[in-house]
């Protein structure tokens, strides 16, 4: 069961922003997630705006 977090109640005043490249490796080529040696694969389709979760 996934717990839902309401973002409007989170104090973000001390949060820091980082460029995507500082927290993840950006691969500019198409990757078939079923046919790769990568241990973790996150495509843009797994990231929703305003969400803390990767689906």
Secondary structure, 3 states (H helix, E strand, C coil): CCCCCCHHHCCCCCCCCCCHHHHCCCCCCCCCCCCCCCCCCCCHHHECCCCCCEC
